[in-house]
Every structure is written in structure tokens, then in C-alpha cells.
Amino acid sequence: MSESLPPSAHQTELVAANSLEARIAELQHEHQTLDEHIHQLSAIEPQDQLQLQRLKKRKLMLKDQITHLESQLTPNISA
């Protein structure tokens, strides 16, 4: 039986980057879906302001998470 060798640091980085990219894509999809839902609710009278506020807050939190994860993909270059 042959033992499997541990993945190289490069392979580990690629797997981590792919995982981050997949998570970013999930969050972007959820963000877009929320945006569409917010627009639909905004068109309905009377508007449920509390629900709209909660959805907008969730959308903002998703955007913050996306930005944070994207910053992890970008190499830190010191000037």
C-alpha cells in the first residue's frame, strides 16, 4: 500500500482559495436575491418598514462578509 503524501503548501493555498471563491459566490447570490426581494417589497403598499429594515441590514452584513473574504484572496502588498 502506498501512503498518500500531505498536500504541498501550494495545493493547500489553491484549495483554500477555491473554497473562499465558492463561499463568496454563495454570499453574492444571497445578496442579489435579497436585493430583488427588497425591491419587490418596496413596491408593495403599505410597506413593512421593519421587515425592509431587517432585510437591508442582512444585505449590508452580507456585503461586509463578501468584502472581507475578497480581501483574503488579495495578496497584502506593502508599499
C-alpha positions, 0 to 999 in steps of 0.5 A: 500500500502506498501512503498518500503524501500531505498536500504541498503548501501550494495545493493547500493555498489553491484549495483554500482559495477555491473554497473562499471563491465558492463561499463568496459566490454563495454570499453574492447570490444571497445578496442579489436575491435579497436585493430583488426581494427588497425591491419587490417589497418596496413596491408593495403598499403599505410597506413593512418598514421593519421587515425592509429594515431587517432585510437591508441590514442582512444585505449590508452584513452580507456585503461586509462578509463578501468584502472581507473574504475578497480581501483574503484572496488579495495578496497584502502588498506593502508599499 
